[in-house]
Amino acid sequence: MSYTFYELNYTGIMKKFFSLFCAFLFLISSLYAQLPDKDKKESKKAYNKAVEYVQAGNYEPALSYLEASLEYDPSNTDALLLAAKTKIEINNILAALADFHLLTERAPGMGEPYFYIAYLKFQEDTTELIAQYFSEAIELGFKTPHSYYYRGLFNLIHEDYTSAVSDFTNAINLKDDFARAYHDRAAAKRALGDMQGALYDYRLATSYKPDFPLAFNNMGSVKIILGDYQGAIEDYSKAIELNPEFHIALNNRGSAKYFLGDLEGALEDFNQAIQIGAQYLFAKNNKACVLAKQMELEESVEIYNEVISLNDDFASAYLNRGLVKELMGDLDGACKDWNKALELGVEQAAQYVDECN
């Protein structure tokens, strides 16, 4: 579990046009207020019928009634809001966004449209403007668990971990079984170095949502950092039980077994991870480490060669291949690998490069 804010600058002419546009909207609003009572009743009747269809999951006829409701009374913001949400259900996202934007004009004090605009764009757009919309929704009173959660997720993506923790906490205060918010707050706490806090949140996430393999995997990773390798293995095993194709959890469990000295068990997990995710280079790199530990040096180098051929910026593979080459008596080859690792930012390589001088 990664914003540019564009602000309009009006020229004098555009300011005049904007004033006229606002006056026009005011005139329209006045006309809406003068609608005959009959039209407002018909609008309400059509809206109520649409609600029945939405509750039954029949979205197309619901939209027809909502369109009729808006024809009778274009100022019926309840109908416009429900129409926008119904369009989400039928995956007409662009039309839904247009309705939500229209709502920000017709009902500027309503926070919900701002939330949905941000939410619908969040998958592709992580600019600051999206955070502004989430904040606008909250400031206008749409203080729902998901309003805080998604703003927190934005902050997490942008590495503002303290703000992320605050938003996730607000989401949890409104919905105390919000497993995803616990999970992502744990990620923010982990980034801040609060491992015990992260562990606490992962436990709550898995408590409220026992079928959450990602949370079990990430809880295991915190336990590895804390040196609880056996506890990590138990968490990774639970993640794999929930999702047998979870190759990352298999790789991680293999790492925990390696730290406990169970090389055969580690190798078995790495092989299974590679079988599921053929291009998962971390498992290949780790398998090569185990083979080197078992003194299967030539096979280890072959796997490191494969990893580097697939990603020539895989820094740790150069470092480790250099160590294996040194064991094989190829100091020149080892020095080239260590220098490359150092070039790619592996500080540990510096101590080995000193041997080359």
N, C-alpha and C positions, 0 to 999 in steps of 0.2 A: 503497500500500500502502500510537474514542473510543467508585466501587464502594462501597456502604453495607454494613457488616458488621452483621448482625442477631444479637444475642446474647440467648439466652433468660434471663429472670430468674424463677426458681421461687419461689413462695410456700412456706410451711411444708408445706402440704398437698401441693403438687406435688412437693416434695422427697421426701415419703414415698412418693408414687405412683411417682416415678422409681426410688427404691430398690427398691420391689416389682417394678417392671418389669425392672430389672437382675437381681434375684434370679431372676425367671422365666426370663430369657434364660440365666442360668447353669444353671438346672435343665434347660432344653431341651438346652443344650450337653452336659450330663452324659448325658442320654438318648441323644444322638447317639453319644457315645463307647461306649455299650453296645450299639450295633447288632450284630446277628448278622453273622458273617463272610460268610455267604451273601448278605445284602443288600448289603454293601459290594462284593462281587465282581460282583453283578448291576449295581450302580450303575456300577462301573468299566467293565463290558462295554458297557453302553448309552452311556456317555460316549465310549468308543473308537469305537463305531459312528458316533456323532454327528460326531466329528472327521473321519472318512472322508467323510461327506456334506458337511461344511463345506469341506473341501479340494477337493471336486468342484463346489462352488458350488450344491449342492442344500440350500437353507436350511430349507425347510419340514419335510422329513423329519428334518433335523438337530435342529430344535427339538423334534420329537416324542420323539426318543431322549434329548434333554437333560432333558425333563420327566420321562421315565421314570427317568432316572438320579437325579434329585432326589427322586422318590417313594421310591426304594429308600434313598437316603441324603441327607436334606435338608442335611447338613453338607458336602456335596461342593462346596467353593467353586470348584474348577476347572470343574465343570459349570455353576455359576451364572454364573461369569465368561464362559464361552463362550456361554451362552444370551443374556447381555446384549449381547455383541458381534454375535451372529447376528441379534438383533432390530434392531440398527442396519442390517444388510445388507438387511433387508426393510422398512426405514423405519418401524419401530414404535418411535419415539424415546421416547415416554412410558413404555412398558413397559421399555425398555432402562434408562432413568434409574432406574426403581423398583428394578430388579435391582442396579444399581450402588450405589444408596443402601443396599440390604439388605446388600451385600457390605461396606460400611464398618462395619456393625454386627457381621456374622459374622466378618469378618477385618480387624479394625481396624489391623493392621500392614501391610496390603497397599496399596501406593501407586497401583496401576493404576486402581482404581475412581474415586479422586479425580480423576485426570487426565481420565477419560472424562466424568465429571459436568461438569467445567469446560469441556471441549472441546465437548460437546453443547449447552451453554447459551450458549457464547461468541458465537454469531451474534446473539443477541437480548439478552443480559445482559452488560453490561460493568461491573458493580458490583464493589466491592472483594472481595466474597465469592468471585467467580470466581478472582481472583488468589490468594486463600487456598487454594483447592482445588488450583491448579497447584503452589503452594509445598508444600502437604501431600504431594502425589504425589512431588515431588522429595525432600523430607525423609525420606519413608518408603522411599526407594531406587529409585523409578521414574524414574531419571535418563536419559531417552531424549532424542534430538535434538528430538523434537516437544514434550516437556515443557518444555524450555528455550525452544524457538522460540515457543510460544504464550504463555508468560509474558512473553517479550520483546515479542511483538506487543501484549499488554495494556499493557506499559509504554510502548511507542511511541505507542499511541492516547492514553494519558494524559500524554504529553509528558514522561515521565521517561526522557530520552534516554540518560543515562549507564547506568542500569540495563538499558535495552533493549540497548545495545551489549554489555554484559556477558553477558546471556542469549543473544543471538544468537551471540556468540563461543563460549560453552559448547556450543551446538547444533552449530556448525561443527567444534569440536574432536572431537565425537563422530561427525560425518558430514561429511567434508571436501568433498563434492561437493553440499552442501545449497544449491542455487542460490537458493531463496527466502529463506533466512537471510542470504546475502550481500546480496541485494537490499534486504531490510528493514534490515540493519545499515547499509547505505549511506544509507538514508533518515534513520536516527538520527544518523549522522555528519554528514550534510548539515545537519540541524537544529542541530547543535552547532558548525557553521561549519567543519568539517573537509572541505573540498571535495576535496582530493587523496585522503584516505582513502575518501571516498564514491566517487570515480572508480575507485579500485583495486577496491572491492567490486563495483561494477557490471560492471567488466571480468571479474571472476571469475564473477559470476552468468551473464553471457552466454557465458563460456567453457564452463561446465558445462552450460548449457542454451541452446544456440544459437537455439532457437525461442521466445524470451522477449521479445516485442515491448515489453512494459511496461518491462523493464530497459533496452532500447536507447533508448526514449523518455526515460527518466529520466537515463540517462547523457548523452544529448544536452543535457538541461536543465542539468546540471552544467557541461558544456563551454561553454554560453552564458554562464553566470555567470563562467567563467574566461576568457571572451573568445575561445574557439576556435570561431568560427562555422562554419567549413568542416567541422571535426570533428563539430560538432553536426548539420550537414546530413547527413553520412554516417550517423550513428546514427539520426536520424529516418527517413531513407530506408530503412534496414534494418528499422525497426519497421513502416513502411508496407508494405514488401515482404512481411513476415510476416503483416500484417493490413491489407489494403487499405481496410477500413472504419474504421480507427483515426483518427477525425477530430481527436482531440487532437494526435496526432503530426503530422498535416497542418498544423494551426494553428501548432504549434511550429516546424516546418520553415519555414513562411512567415515567422515572426518572425526566424529566423536569416538567411533570404535578405534580409529588410528591413534588418537590421543591416549586411549586406554591400553594400547599395545596389541589389540586384536587385528592383526594385519590381514588375516584370511577373511574375517568378517567385513573389514573395510573394503577389501578388493571385491568381494561379492556385491556389496552395495554399489560401488563405483561402476562395476560391469553392468549391473541392472539399470543404473541411471543412464549409462551410455546407450544401452539397448533401446531405452524409451526415447531419449533425446539424443539422437546421433550426433548433433552438432553442439552438444553442451560441453564446452571446452573445459570448464572447471572440473568436471568429473574425469575427463581424460588426463588433465594435468595432475589430479590427485592420484589417479591410478598409476601414473608414471612415478610418482613419489613413493608409493608402496613398493613397486617393483624395484626401485633403487634401494630401498631399505632391505629388500630380500636379495639384494646383489644380482638381480636380473638386469644388468646394466645396459646391454645392447638393446633389449626390448624397451627399456625405459627411455633411452635416447630416441628410438624410433617413434615413440608416442609423443615425446616433446617436439620432435621434428614435425609431426602431423599437426600438433596444436599451433605451432608457429607458422606453418604453411597456411593455416586457416585464419590466423590472426597474428600478423607480424608485430603487433603492439602488445602482445601478451607478456608483460614484463616478468612476472614470476617464473614463467616457463624458461626464459633465458637464464635467470638466476639459477634455477634448479638444474637445467641442462648443463650449465657450466660446472656445477658441483659433481655431476655424474661423469662428465668428461675428465675432470681432474682425477677421479677415482680410476678412470681407464688409462691414465697416463698422458692424456692429450691436454697439456697445460696451455698451449697456444689457442686451441679451440675453446678451452674454459675461459681464458682471458677475454676473448672476443665476446663471448656470451655475457660475462660479467660487466664489461664496458657497455654493452647494449642495454643491459638491465639498468645500469646506473643512468644512462642517457634517458631511459624511460621513467626515471623517478624512483627507482628502488634504492633507498639510502643504504640498506643492508649490504648492497653489492660493493660499496666503497671499501669495506674491510678486505674483500677478496681481491679487488683490483690492486690493492697495495702489494699483494703477493706477486703481481705481474711485473712490478717495476724493479 
